[in-house]
Amino acid sequence: MFDLHGYFPMILEGMTLTIEVALLSLLIAVILGLFGAIAKLSKSRIARSIATVYTTLIRGIPDLVLMTIIYYGGQIQVNNIGDALGWDYIDISPFVAGTLTIGFIFGAYMTETFRGGILAVSHGEIEAALAFGMPSWKVFLRITLPLMVRHALPGFGNNWMVLAKTTALVSVIGLHDMMYNAGVAGGATRQPFTFFLVVALMFLSITGISDLGLRWANRRYSVGVRKV
């Protein structure tokens, strides 16, 4: 259907890299989101303030601006510190910078998603576990976390869908993902529409498969829950 002039393997290689960035970014976002949610719900005023500043700043700055600040500005600052310590020049990998940036950005969104999920958990079950003498950390791992998943899944799924599409931004810092490779192929063949259309279909396949997985997870965690 599409004449890709032999560039399809390169686009497919870029798709593999895109998926790697998305999955690693998701892992970072989930970890930051859990810590952020716990901090926002903690009794510590300092922890709540730090988490609030983090989520407010990240959600208020465009993703592309953060990407360029962290990659270019971060590299300059790291090398300024390195010069002061007598280190050799440090070249930050676009893969590392892109993954950390996307994970850092979506950690703020996951914080609010997980916070809402935790607040939706019935306090009766938590109080019952505490009454049995279960320590707080075990209550969180065995009671709060499993029950929170069902409530957080819709927001989590939405964040994942947006995160997967946001990986396209890593092309601006030189990472050879499928957007970058499509741009190279489109420039070489003077058929950018064809290659970017293929990339659009690839992103659609990623989000489509993800949607099926999320629907299965939602059914799995909704077993025994009466629908109104």
C-alpha positions in Angstrom: 0.0 0.0 0.0 2.9 2.4 0.8 6.1 2.6 -1.2 8.7 3.2 1.6 11.8 2.8 -0.7 13.4 0.3 1.6 13.2 2.6 4.7 10.6 0.4 6.6 13.3 -1.5 8.7 14.6 1.9 9.8 11.1 3.0 10.8 10.5 -0.3 12.6 13.8 0.1 14.5 12.6 3.5 15.5 9.3 2.1 16.7 11.2 -0.4 18.9 13.1 2.5 20.5 9.9 4.5 21.0 8.3 1.6 22.9 11.5 1.2 25.0 11.4 4.9 25.9 7.6 4.7 26.7 7.9 1.7 29.0 10.9 3.0 30.9 9.3 6.4 31.2 6.2 4.7 32.6 8.2 2.9 35.2 9.8 6.1 36.4 6.4 7.9 36.3 4.7 5.2 38.4 7.5 5.2 41.0 7.4 9.1 41.2 3.6 9.0 41.2 3.5 6.6 44.2 6.0 8.6 46.2 4.3 11.8 45.2 0.8 10.5 46.2 2.1 9.3 49.6 3.8 12.6 50.2 0.7 14.6 49.4 -1.3 12.4 51.8 1.3 12.4 54.6 1.1 14.3 57.8 4.4 16.0 57.0 3.9 19.6 55.9 7.3 19.6 54.2 6.5 16.4 52.2 3.1 17.8 51.1 4.7 21.1 50.1 7.4 19.5 48.0 4.9 17.2 46.2 2.6 20.2 45.6 5.3 22.3 44.1 6.4 19.4 41.9 3.0 18.7 40.5 2.1 22.4 40.1 5.3 23.3 38.2 5.4 20.2 36.0 1.7 20.5 35.0 2.2 24.2 34.2 5.2 24.0 31.9 4.9 22.6 28.3 6.5 19.2 27.8 8.6 20.4 24.9 10.0 23.2 27.0 10.9 20.8 29.8 12.5 18.4 27.3 14.8 21.0 25.9 15.6 22.5 29.3 16.6 19.2 30.8 18.6 18.0 27.8 20.4 21.1 26.8 20.4 23.1 30.0 21.1 19.9 32.1 24.0 19.0 30.0 25.5 22.5 30.4 25.1 22.4 34.1 26.5 18.9 34.5 29.6 19.9 32.5 30.0 23.1 34.5 30.1 21.0 37.6 32.5 18.5 35.9 34.9 21.3 34.9 35.0 22.5 38.5 35.8 18.9 39.6 38.3 18.3 36.8 36.2 15.7 35.0 36.3 15.1 31.3 33.4 16.3 29.1 30.2 14.4 29.8 27.8 13.7 26.9 24.3 13.0 28.1 22.5 10.4 26.0 19.3 11.6 24.3 17.8 8.2 25.3 18.5 8.8 29.0 17.5 12.5 28.9 14.3 11.8 27.0 13.3 8.9 29.2 14.0 10.7 32.5 12.2 13.8 31.3 9.0 12.0 30.2 9.0 10.0 33.4 9.5 13.1 35.4 6.7 14.9 33.6 4.2 12.1 33.9 5.2 11.4 37.5 3.3 14.6 38.4 0.1 13.3 36.6 0.5 9.9 38.2 0.8 11.6 41.6 -2.7 13.0 41.2 -4.1 9.8 39.8 -2.8 7.6 42.6 -3.7 10.2 45.2 -7.3 10.0 44.0 -7.2 6.2 43.9 -5.9 6.0 47.5 -8.6 8.5 48.7 -11.3 6.3 47.1 -10.3 3.2 49.2 -12.7 2.4 52.0 -11.3 3.6 55.3 -13.2 0.7 57.0 -10.9 -1.9 55.6 -7.8 0.1 56.5 -9.0 0.6 60.0 -9.7 -3.1 60.3 -6.2 -4.0 59.3 -4.7 -1.5 61.8 -7.0 -2.9 64.5 -5.4 -6.3 63.9 -2.0 -4.8 64.7 -0.8 -4.7 61.1 2.0 -2.0 60.7 1.2 1.0 58.4 3.6 -0.1 55.6 2.1 -3.5 55.4 -1.4 -2.0 55.4 -0.4 0.1 52.4 1.1 -2.8 50.5 -1.6 -5.4 51.3 -4.7 -3.4 51.6 -4.5 0.2 50.2 -2.4 -0.5 47.1 -4.3 -3.5 45.7 -7.7 -1.7 46.3 -6.4 1.6 44.9 -5.5 0.0 41.5 -9.2 -0.4 40.5 -9.9 3.3 41.2 -6.7 4.5 39.6 -6.9 2.4 36.4 -9.0 4.9 34.3 -6.6 7.8 35.0 -3.6 5.6 34.7 -4.7 4.4 31.3 -5.3 7.9 30.1 -1.9 9.0 31.3 -0.2 6.0 29.6 -1.9 6.8 26.3 -0.7 10.4 26.4 2.7 9.3 27.6 3.1 6.9 24.6 2.3 9.8 22.2 4.5 12.2 24.0 7.6 10.0 23.2 7.5 11.7 19.8 9.1 14.7 21.4 12.4 12.8 21.9 13.1 13.3 18.2 13.8 17.0 18.9 16.8 16.1 21.0 18.3 13.8 18.3 17.1 10.4 19.5 16.5 8.2 16.5 13.0 7.1 17.3 10.4 6.5 14.5 9.5 10.2 14.3 13.2 11.1 13.7 13.7 8.3 11.2 10.5 9.2 9.4 11.8 12.7 9.0 15.1 11.4 7.6 13.3 9.1 5.2 10.8 11.7 4.2 13.5 14.2 3.5 15.5 11.7 1.4 12.6 10.6 -0.7 10.7 13.9 -0.7 7.6 12.0 0.6 7.2 13.2 4.2 3.4 12.7 4.1 3.8 8.9 3.4 6.3 8.3 6.2 4.6 10.4 8.8 1.3 8.7 8.0 3.0 5.3 8.6 4.2 6.7 12.0 0.7 7.8 12.8 -0.6 4.3 12.1 2.2 2.8 14.2 1.3 5.0 17.1 -2.4 4.1 16.6 -1.4 0.4 16.8 0.4 1.0 20.1 -2.5 2.9 21.7 -5.0 0.3 20.3 -3.2 -2.6 21.8 -2.8 -0.7 25.0 -6.5 0.0 25.1 -7.3 -3.7 24.9 -4.8 -4.4 27.7 -6.3 -1.7 29.9 -9.8 -3.0 29.3 -8.7 -6.5 30.4 -7.1 -5.0 33.5 -10.2 -3.1 34.3 -12.3 -6.2 34.1 -9.8 -8.2 36.1 -9.8 -5.6 39.0 -13.5 -5.1 38.9 -14.4 -8.8 39.6 -16.9 -8.9 42.4 -17.7 -5.2 42.1 -21.4 -4.5 41.5 -22.1 -2.1 38.7 -24.7 0.6 39.2 
